[in-house]
Amino acid sequence: MAIPWEPELERAMRRFSVKEAHDLLTGLFKPRIAVYWSDFLLSAAVGALAFWAVGPLGGLTVAGALAFVVSVLAAYRCFAFIHEIAHFRGKQSFGPFRKGWNLLFGIPMMVPVFMYECHGEHHNRKLYGTRQDAEYLPLARMAPANVVGILITPLIVPLFGPYRFGIVTPLSWFVPKLRFYLYRNLSALKIDIDYRGRQPTPEEKWNWRLQEAACMAWVMAVAALLATGTVPIGRLVQWYALFATVAFVNSLRLLAAHRYIGDEEEMSIVEQMMDTVNHPRSRALGELWAPVGLRLHALHHLMPGLPYHNYPTAHARLVAGLPADSAYRLTESRGLAASLGRLWRECRAHQRAGTLLERTRPAAPAEGSAA
């Protein structure tokens, strides 16, 4: 079943040249690793300080609530770097940053980098939008309940890490069948709960297990600190609230990042771009709910090799250099609320017309995503 593109979009897509767009971005594809380190370390420091400050300030005071919000936004920005790591993991200069991010954030938050190895499928021309894409569901063609499911799931997302690494991981080392299940079902950041992950290659096996062991050790250490009273139970509640809030904001971003009108068939690069959304307005606010370049998501799917710090310049060049009626300009949204409203209306329209896809089961992110 072909995607029913609107006539205006279809005409613009036929005229669009990926090469022309690429030529306009000459010189912008080299990541500056110093920018990554400074941004991440500053965000991590601010987040840790704000998280600690909630205690002495009091979680129910205005100052304490503000500190909590700062800790959430800083942690969310740190988490978003896993998306950049997935795209530049082949670059030698990214090796230390990948390890540093994993050690300082990924392991403590129980989202180690190996759990985002599936992200490459989200940019594959043959796999994007299909059942082999962990980060995509044809939500615009599905029941509204699936959208609601994605927004409710953050309440249980914080429990996933302790369960996955504190219980299932050690058991899987003694039960081979359980390890197979672990990698197929519990080792990918996804919104499609039916997505099945792959087993690690021989080269990846021990690296993945090392990350698993580090997460397991972290879970056990925290459990010991809580059991002995070294860390008060209130801090665990605070961590749960932080993780759940980060997951909720990320779920809103995920719902606004794409139009989700795919028919589970492969899409061209231009079709991927048109199925994705740019939010160029309110840059300061956009960096809060879609940090590290994620607010310009159509640009990212058009040019996935761009480093996030060059997105504003790249977007400005494309807007200035491409025709006013370019397909790229048609990916723009007025904002988060507008994108969420459009998705909801399309779900309701399909429901009223009785044209929902049969794949209408709850669409819940098992661990969240940075798609």
Secondary structure, 3 states (H helix, E strand, C coil): CCCCCCHHHHHHHHHCCHHHHHHHCCCCCCCCHHHHHHHHHHHHHHHHHHHHHHHHHCCCCHHHHHHHHHHHHHHHHHHHHHHHHHHCCCCHHHHHHHHHHHHHHHCCCCCCHHHHHHHHHHHCCCCCCCCCCCCCCCHHHCCHHHHHHHHHHHHCHHHHHHHHHHHHHHHHCCCHHHHHHHHHHCCCCCCCCCCCCCCCCHHHHHHHHHHHHHHHHHHHHHHHHHHCCCCCHHHHHHHHHHHHHHHHHHHHHHHHHECCCCCCCCCCHHHHHHCECECCCCHHHHHHHCCCCCCEHHHHHHCCCCCHHHHHHHHHHHHHHCCCCCHHHHHECCCHHHHHHHHHHHHHHHHHHCCCCCCCCCCCCCCCCCC
